Amino acid sequence: MDEDGFYFIKGRKDSLLKVGGHRINPQEVEDAIIETDLVIESAVIGVKDDLLGNKLIALATPKDKDTDAKMILSKCAQLLPKYKMPAQIKIVKSLPKNANGKIDKTKCKELRELRGQLT
């Protein structure tokens, strides 16, 4: 709610993201990233894209300091269809958590915005 009393919708109640006409549950992509056995935790967020509507960006905490985004993406390519592949994976030390210890997706989006465009 803003100072004038107007409410603004900031996101979907469900977590589905629409990417290029496909509805994607980020949890499926997160599970595949974890299944690579290269990361401890991951979060997938949607970032506005002029062409696709949204694009998938993954934040991941690797198990090993030698693990890079290309390694994770190549393993994900074996587990996911192309339309569910993250456009980018950003390696982070840890993901922001809420008071219950769960990954805070809102703070993940803020973290991504603070660091600017991901590479």
C-alpha positions as semicolon CSV with decimal commas, in nm:
position;residue;x (nm);y (nm);z (nm)
1;M;0,000;0,000;0,000
2;D;0,136;0,341;-0,087
3;E;0,101;0,666;0,109
4;D;-0,228;0,748;-0,071
5;G;-0,388;0,421;0,036
6;F;-0,361;0,246;-0,303
7;Y;-0,272;-0,123;-0,315
8;F;-0,037;-0,263;-0,580
9;I;0,001;-0,625;-0,678
10;K;0,368;-0,722;-0,658
11;G;0,349;-1,083;-0,768
12;R;0,147;-1,395;-0,822
13;K;0,004;-1,585;-0,530
14;D;0,119;-1,906;-0,693
15;S;0,480;-1,933;-0,794
16;L;0,423;-2,013;-1,161
17;L;0,625;-1,813;-1,410
18;K;0,517;-1,764;-1,769
19;V;0,816;-1,799;-2,000
20;G;0,764;-1,790;-2,375
21;G;0,407;-1,917;-2,347
22;H;0,495;-2,197;-2,102
23;R;0,389;-2,199;-1,739
24;I;0,685;-2,311;-1,534
25;N;0,696;-2,400;-1,168
26;P;1,034;-2,271;-1,040
27;Q;1,043;-2,556;-0,787
28;E;1,087;-2,807;-1,073
29;V;1,391;-2,616;-1,200
30;E;1,531;-2,578;-0,848
31;D;1,493;-2,954;-0,792
32;A;1,680;-3,027;-1,116
33;I;1,962;-2,792;-1,015
34;I;1,991;-2,970;-0,679
35;E;1,978;-3,305;-0,859
36;T;2,301;-3,215;-1,044
37;D;2,471;-3,276;-0,708
38;L;2,684;-2,966;-0,766
39;V;2,493;-2,724;-0,541
40;I;2,370;-2,709;-0,184
41;E;2,074;-2,481;-0,245
42;S;1,917;-2,290;-0,530
43;A;1,642;-2,042;-0,603
44;V;1,485;-1,968;-0,939
45;I;1,328;-1,630;-1,002
46;G;1,162;-1,471;-1,301
47;V;1,300;-1,153;-1,452
48;K;1,097;-0,949;-1,701
49;D;1,199;-1,005;-2,061
50;D;1,061;-0,816;-2,362
51;L;1,059;-1,122;-2,587
52;L;0,962;-1,407;-2,352
53;G;0,759;-1,224;-2,086
54;N;0,994;-1,359;-1,819
55;K;1,324;-1,538;-1,820
56;L;1,449;-1,776;-1,555
57;I;1,744;-1,674;-1,343
58;A;1,888;-1,919;-1,093
59;L;2,088;-1,832;-0,783
60;A;2,290;-2,127;-0,656
61;T;2,528;-2,207;-0,373
62;P;2,783;-2,460;-0,498
63;K;2,918;-2,749;-0,289
64;D;3,266;-2,697;-0,430
65;K;3,449;-2,371;-0,496
66;D;3,559;-2,502;-0,839
67;T;3,198;-2,539;-0,957
68;D;3,092;-2,272;-1,203
69;A;2,767;-2,178;-1,375
70;K;2,860;-2,352;-1,702
71;M;2,906;-2,685;-1,522
72;I;2,565;-2,654;-1,359
73;L;2,397;-2,550;-1,685
74;S;2,546;-2,843;-1,876
75;K;2,416;-3,093;-1,619
76;C;2,076;-2,920;-1,613
77;A;2,057;-2,957;-1,992
78;Q;2,048;-3,334;-1,940
79;L;1,763;-3,308;-1,686
80;L;1,538;-3,030;-1,817
81;P;1,365;-2,950;-2,145
82;K;1,508;-2,644;-2,319
83;Y;1,214;-2,416;-2,226
84;K;1,274;-2,484;-1,854
85;M;1,645;-2,408;-1,867
86;P;1,758;-2,102;-1,670
87;A;1,889;-1,822;-1,890
88;Q;2,161;-1,757;-1,632
89;I;2,295;-1,906;-1,312
90;K;2,453;-1,675;-1,057
91;I;2,684;-1,834;-0,804
92;V;2,633;-1,695;-0,451
93;K;2,780;-1,785;-0,111
94;S;2,437;-1,828;0,045
95;L;2,076;-1,748;-0,029
96;P;1,873;-1,509;0,186
97;K;1,641;-1,686;0,430
98;N;1,328;-1,576;0,616
99;A;1,265;-1,620;0,990
100;N;1,154;-1,982;0,930
101;G;1,481;-2,068;0,756
102;K;1,321;-2,094;0,410
103;I;1,469;-1,925;0,105
104;D;1,323;-1,576;0,070
105;K;1,242;-1,530;-0,301
106;T;1,164;-1,160;-0,258
107;K;1,508;-1,098;-0,113
108;C;1,660;-1,312;-0,388
109;K;1,505;-1,076;-0,643
110;E;1,638;-0,777;-0,447
111;L;1,983;-0,940;-0,431
112;R;1,977;-0,986;-0,806
113;E;1,871;-0,623;-0,862
114;L;2,141;-0,488;-0,628
115;R;2,411;-0,674;-0,816
116;G;2,281;-0,552;-1,152
117;Q;2,273;-0,764;-1,464
118;L;2,393;-1,117;-1,411
119;T;2,664;-1,262;-1,628
